Amino acid sequence: MVTLEFAFGFIVMFYSLMFWVELCIIGFLSSVVDYAISESSRAARSSSNANYSTIFYTAINNSSDFWTKVIDPSRFSVSVEYYSSFADAGSPPGSAVGVDKPIALYQVSYQYDPMFTLFFDRDTLDLSREVFAIQEFERDQFSQ
């Protein structure tokens, strides 16, 4: 009797613990995506180089932070769109060239394969963030 109670109780406790670990991993990944987009967009928008998207990709891929050792940076997908004004930003897609375009939309997403796919609609979970930023060295083009 005690063996059966232990066996059923252990299974329930084990899966409860693994589900809690899964939620902690998703929370960690969410904060990593937030940090990645904020730091890489800061590096890109404050650079005097006009090739903002390359700076953004480099900041994501070459980060020496702790999280790059824990998660796989190759699972990030990054895109940058540029706009001339806020009115243009209302009708995406934007331009891929950032010259004379003071507004940028930085998008970062991370594909995570959860352990418990039963609770999600798909096999992979996409955690994505977007940031609108005014490019510091294109600010003279900003007329609004």
N, C-alpha and C positions, 0 to 999 in steps of 0.2 A: 504494500500500500504506500509506504513512504517513498519507495523507488518510483512509483508512478507519479506521485505528487511532485517529486523532485524533477523528474523528466519533463513533465508538462510545464511546471513553473520555470525551469531553466530555459526552455524553448521560448516561452513568452518573454521572459526577462532579457534573453539574448537579442531577440528581434526588436524589443523596445529600446535596448541600448544602441543597436545598430541604426535604428531610425533616428534616434537622438544625435548620433554621430553624423548621419547624413544631413540633418538640419544644420548642424554646426559647420559642416563643410560648405554647404550652400551659403550660409551667412558669411563665412570667411571669403568665399569667392566673390560674393556681392561687394564686400568692402574692398577687395583687391581690384575689382573692375572700377569702382569709384575712385580709388587712389590712382590707378593707372591713367584714367582719362584726365583727372585733374592735374597730375604732374606732367604728363606728356603734352597736354594742351597748353599748360603754362610755359613749357620749354619752347613750343612751336610759336605761340603768339608773341612771345617777347624776343624772338630772334630777329636779327636784322637781315637774315637770309630770306629771299623771296620764295624759296622752295619749302614751304611750311609742311607739306605732307611728308616729305622725306625726313624732316626733323622730327615730326610726330612719330613716324614708324621707328626711327632710330631710338627715340626715347623709350618706346615700349619694349623693343627687342633687346636693347643693350643696357637695361637697368641692372644695377648691381645690388638691388634690394633683396631682402630675405625671401619675398614671395616668388621671385623668379626661380629659386631653388626648390620651392615646394610644389608649384604648379607648372604646367607645360606652357611656355609663352607662345609656342607655335599654334595653340588652339585659339589664340586671339584673332579676330578679324577687325581690321581698322579701315575706316574710310573718312575722307575729308571732302566736303563740298564748300564752295566759295560763292558768296553773293555780293552784289553791289549795294543793295539796300535792304531794309526790312521788308519792303513790299515784294522784292524778288524772293526773299526767304519764305514767303507765304505760298509760293508755287514751286515746289521742288520738281525735278532735281536741279542742283546748282552746277556751277562750273567746276571742272577739275583743275583749272589753272588759277592760282591765287594772286596773280599780279594785278594790282589796282582793284582788288576786291577786299574791302575791309572787314567783312563779316564771314566767319567760317563756322561750319557745323562739323564738329568732330564726333565720330561715332565709333564706339568700341563694343565688341561683343565677345563673349567667351562661351564655347560649347563645352558643357559638362555632361558626362555620362553618369547619371545617378544609379545607385545600387538598387533602389526600389522604384522600378519603372511602373509599377502598378498604380502609383499615385499621380503620375504625370501622363499627359496626352501623347507624348512622343518619347522616343528612346533617348534623345538628347535634350538637355535643358539649355536654352540660350539666355544668358544673362547679358543684357545690353544697356548701355548708357549713351546719352547724347549731351553735348555741351555746345551752346552757341557762344562764340567769343569774338571780340573785336581785335583784329591783328594790330599790335602796337605800332608797327612800322608802316602800316597802311592807313593809319588813323587820319592822315590828311585827306584821304579819299572819302572819309565818312562825313556825309553832309546832313545827317538827320539829327 
